[in-house]
């Protein structure tokens, strides 16, 4: 494992929150709106400016965030996940299976449009986990 990160979810105001955090922390922020998602992702003009993914960084400190997609309600208290940056696809599979025991699969592990191997679960205690492996180029 390389790192753990906090991943925050918002209900339509992720851009404002991340820009505010960047200003307060003197950090850099990158934001990808839903409109820049993969070609096969449904595009809705009402959600075009919502945040598909954002990354705030200062030195080694990182916070990531997104807006919940339409149809996925946000509940205060579960609007975060622990994101694990894994060393290999095998490590992703192992952690996904072990931490997912008696839990719920949110997104099966798969190759993603941004080039990484990724999956999401909610464990048996209600904690959300994201597992990611970025292959070496």
N, C-alpha and C positions, 0 to 999 in steps of 0.2 A: 504494500500500500504506500502511496506517495503522500496523500493529504486527505483531510476531512474538511468540508466546507459547509457553511450554512446556506441553504437555498430557501428564499422567502417567496411566498405567493401573495398576490394582491388581487383585488377585485376592480380592475380598471385604472388603478392609479400607481402602477409600478414605476412608470417613467418619472412621475413627480417625486415619488419616494426615493428612487435611486439618484436622481439629480440633486435632491436635497441632501442625501447622505454624502454624495461626492463633494458637494460644496462645504459641508460641515467638517468633513474629514480631510479635505485637501487631496482627494483621491481622483483617479481617472475612472470614467465610466464608459462602457460600450453598450449600445442598445440596438437590438434587432426587433423591429415590429413584425406583427403577424403578416403584414403585406409582403415581407421579404422571405416568408417561409417557403418550403419546397413547392414545386409546381403542382404536385398532386394534392396539396393541402387545400381544402375549401377556403375560398376567399370571400369574406363578407365585408362590404364597405363600412358597416357599423363597427367592426373590430380591427380594421386595417392598421390603426395607429396604436392598438394595444400591444404590449410587450410580450413577444414570444420568448425572448431570453435577454438577460442583461448581466453584465459582469462589472463589478466595482473593484478596483485594486489600488493598493498603496503598499509598495514593497512586496512582502510575501503575504500580506493580509488580503483576503478575497471574500466578497459577499456576492452571491448570485441571486437573481430574482426573475419572476415572470408574472404576468397576469393570468388568472385562471381562464381557460378557454370557455367559450359559450357552452352552457349545459353542465359545467362543472362548478357547483357552488362553492364559495369560500366560507369556511367556518373559522371564526377567530379562535385561535388556540391550536389549530392543526394546519396553520398556514406556513409551515416550514418543513424542511426535510434535511436530513444529514446526507450530503453528497460525498461519496467516497471515490477518490481518484485512484484507480487500480493499475497495477503493473502489467497485467495481462488479461486476455479474454478468459482464461481459465480461472483467474482470481475473481473476476466479475461473476462467472457462473457459480463458483463455490460460495461466495458471500451471498449472492442472490438466493441460492437454495437454502443455506443454513439460516440466515436471518429471516427468510420468508417462511420458515417452518411454522405452520398453524396461522400464518398471516394471509394477506390478500395481494395478489398480483395486480398492480395498477397498469404497468406497461411491460409486456414480456421483453426479455433481453433480445436485442436485435441490432443490426447495423443501421445507423441513422444517417439522415441526409447530410449532416455536417461532417461525416467521416468517422465517427466514433462508434464503439460498441457500448450500448446503453440499455438499462432497464430500471424499473421502479417498483417498489413494494411498500405495503404498510405492514409492519410486523405485528405479532400477536398482542403487543402492548399498545398499539395505536400510533407508533412512531413511523413516520415516512422516511424511506431510504431511497437514494438514487445511486446507482453504480455505473461508473464510466471508465472506459479504457480508450486512450488515444494512441493509435498505432504510430510507431516511429516512421518518419518519412525518409 
